[in-house]
């Protein structure tokens, strides 16, 4: 941590800000199906999940390929079963459209296996692979796959930037102040951020924070993730249509909350600690030390094997 200046909060010029924002270059994403799997052929994969809240039986689930908010004749769809589960066939291109719909403000470039930053390979399970680190994660559930994809993007962005670290923390903007929130796993950070940002506050991050040696954080504009089951209060607050749910995770539609756009470098105003659903203020020095303590190491390279 010696390279990080925790004592001073340096001011940057407009030129420096533009240069740093430019480093947040598009991520090259390759999406394809592998032959031989019982659930994929001809670049078509079977995706499954659970309809939120209820469970919802006979709920229509579809891939909104043209993003018009309604089911069209050429879009894959199905009805959820009595336990809320669903399954339908989509292609790699469909998954890319899902990603582009949830990652508002990002520019994703289609790539091949010879030229990519991150790839999503579909066989019996979906494998998220980084060219830099190898296999990041492997899941059958589509929303768990998307969650791993967000982690892979965060790793890649941090690696592309100089003197930046990835931290397990949340952050939001309230009354022109930018507040970083710490909390252990399952402490309720995401629920707290959703509650804050469904009204006047704006979400910067609910789980992953990129920070640099000038004590700034970078907004990634990832959709907020919640563990299931989701409370009745949140569902009533945002509406059922605001959630995209998998077997264990659900994501909030970015249009349902106030979020800071991707690529913005933000000065930290204060820190908070969330314990047992109670929020406490932290001194700045303690907050910067906590940032250092909660740094997420870059993943060790892993080989992909089926």
N, C-alpha and C positions, 0 to 999 in steps of 0.2 A: 504493500500500500504506500510505499515511500514516494511513488510517482504522483500521488494524489495530494493536492493542496487542500487540506481541510480547514486551515486557519483563515484563509482569505477567500473572498468571493469576488473573483476578477470580473471586470466589465469587458465586454467584447464589442468590436466595431461592427457596423452593418456589413462590411465586406466579409469579415470572419463568419458572421451568422449565415450569409449566403453560401459561403464555401462549405460550412459544416452541413447545411441542409442538402447541398448537392451531393454529398457523400452517401446520403440515404438513397442509393440507386435502386432501380427496379430489381426484384428477385426473379431469376429465371426458374420457371416451374415446369417440370415435365410430368405429365400424367398419362399413365398407360396401364394396360392389363397384360399379365403374363399368361402364357399358354399352360395348359395342363391342370388348372384348378377347376374344381367342380362347380365353382360359382362364377367363372368368367370365361368368355370366349369371344373372339372377334372384337376385342377392345370394349366389351360390355361386361359390367360387373353388377352383382346383386348387393344392394345396400339395405340395411335394416335399422330399426330404431323403435322408439316408443312415443306415442302421442302423449302430450303433457296433460296432467291434471285429470284425475278421474279414477282409473284410466278412461280415455275417451274411446268408446266403441263406435265403429262405423264412421270414424272421422276421415275425411278425404285428405290424403297426403300426396303431394305431387312436386315435381321439379319444375319450378317457374323459369323456363329457359329464356323467355323473352322479357322477363321482369315486369309484366303488366299487372301482377297481383291477382290473376285468375287462371283457372285451369283451361288450357286450350287443347284442341283435338290431338295435336302432335306431341303433347307432353306426357311423360311417363307418370302414372298415378296408381293409387291403390286405396283401399279402405282398411282402417286399423281393426284388429280383431278384438275379442272380448277383454283381453288383458292389456289392450292399448298398443300392442306390437304391430309393426308393419314391415313390409319388404317389397322392393320393386327394383327393376333393372334400369341402370343408367350407364352412360358411357363416361370415359375419362373427361370428355369435353363438358358433360353435365356437371361433374364434380368441380371443374374449373369455374363454371358459372356460379355454383354455390359459394365457392371461395370469394369470387369477385363481388358477390352480393353482400357477404358478411364483412369483407375487408374494404370498407368504403374509404376512398382516398389513396388506395394502393394501386400501383401499376404492375401487373403480373405479366411476364413474357412467356409464352409457350416455348418450350425448348425440347431438345432430343436428349437421349441418354449420353450423347457425346458432348453436349454443351448445356449444362444445367447447374444451378446452385442447389436446388431441392427437387426431389422427384417423389411422386406418390405412385407406388406400384400396387396393382390389384391382382391378387390371386385368391386363395381361400380367405386370406386376410389382407388388409391394406397396410403396406409398409411405407413409412416416411423415411426417405434416405437423403442425407446431406452429402454432397460431393466432398465437402471439407472433413466431415466427421464420420461418414458412413451411416449405418442404421441408427435412427433416432428412436423409433418406436414402431410397434406392429399391433394393429387392432382389427377386429371384425366390425365393430360398431362405427358408423360413419362419423358421429359427433366426437367420439374419442379420437378417431383419426384426425379430424380437424383440429382438435386440441393439441395433438402432437405436432401438427403442421405449424401452429402458432409458436410453439416452443422452438421448432427448427428455424423459423424466420427470425425469432429473437436472437438465437445463437448466431445466425448468419450476419444480422445487422451489427451486433456487438463486435464480431470479428472484423467486419469491414471498416469499422470506425477505429481511430487511434485513441489509445488511453481511455477506453470506456469499459465499464463493467456491467454485468447483468445482475440485478438484485431482486430477491423475493420480497416484494412490497406492493402496496397500492398507492394511488395518488389521485387527488381531485382538486378542482379549482372552485373556490367559494369567495365571493365578494373581492375579486381581484387578488386573492391570496392562493398560493399553490402549496398544498398540504400533502406530505407523504405520510402514509399510515402503515405501521408495522403490526404484525400479528402472526402467531404461529399457525400451523396447518389446522384448518377447520375452526379458526377463531371467528369467522364470520365477516372477513374483509369484503368479499364480493357482495354479500347481502347489504352490508353497510354502505358500500359505494353505490349500489343500485338505489337504495333509499335516498341517498344524498342527491344523486344525479337525475332522479325522476322529476325533480322540481326545478330549482334555480341553479344548483351547482352543475359543474361539468366534469365528466370522467376523464382522467388522464391515463390511468391504468388500474386494473383490479387485482393484478397478480404479479406482473413482471415490470420492472423499472430499469431503464438504461440510464446510467449517469456517467459524467465525465470528470476530468481533473479540475474543472472550474466549478464543480459542485452544482451542475445543472442536470436536469433530467430530460429525456427525449420522449415525446409522445409517439406511441406506436399505433394508437387508434384501433386496438384490437376489440372485438366484441366482448362483452362481459360474460363470464362463465359462472354458472351456478351448479352446485351439486344437487342431485335429486335426493329426496323429494323437495320441491319448492313450496314455501309456505303459502297458505291460502291468502294471506295478506298481500304478498307480492303479486300473486296472480290477479287478485282483485284490483290492485293498484295499477298494473300495467296492461292487463287484459291477456287472455289466452293466446291471442294472435301474435303477441310479442315474443313468444318463446319458440325456439327450435330445440327439440329434446332428443337425446339418445337414451341408451339404457341406464346410464349413471350420471350423465352430464347434460346440461341444457345451456344454450346460448341465447342472449337477449338480442333481438333485432336492433341494430345500431340506430335505426330511425325512432326507436321508442324512448331513447335517452339522450341527454345532452352530453356530447363528447368533444374533446379537443382534437382537432385534426392531426393526422400523422405528419411527422417531420418537423415539429416545432420544438425548439430548445427552450426550456422553461427554468427560470430561477426558483429555487426552493424558498418558500416563505417560513414554513414551520413544520414540525413533526408531531405525530400523534401515535399512541400505542393502544391497540385494541386487545383487551383481555376480558374474557367471559362476557362479551357484548357490551362492555363498558369502555368508553374512549377517554384517554388521559393525555394531556399535553406533555411534550417532552422538550427539554432544553435543546438548543441547536447543537451544541457540542456533543451531547449524548445522541442526538439524531444522526449526525454525521458518522459517529462511531458505529451506530447500529447499521447504517448503510454498508459499512465495511464488513461488519460481522455477518451480514445476511447475503453476501455476494455468492452467486451461483457459479461454480466452476464450469468452464467449457467442457463439453462431453468428451470422453475418451473415444477415439476411433473404434468403430465396431463394424465387422464384416457382415454383409447381407447374405443370409442363407435361407433357403426354403425347405 
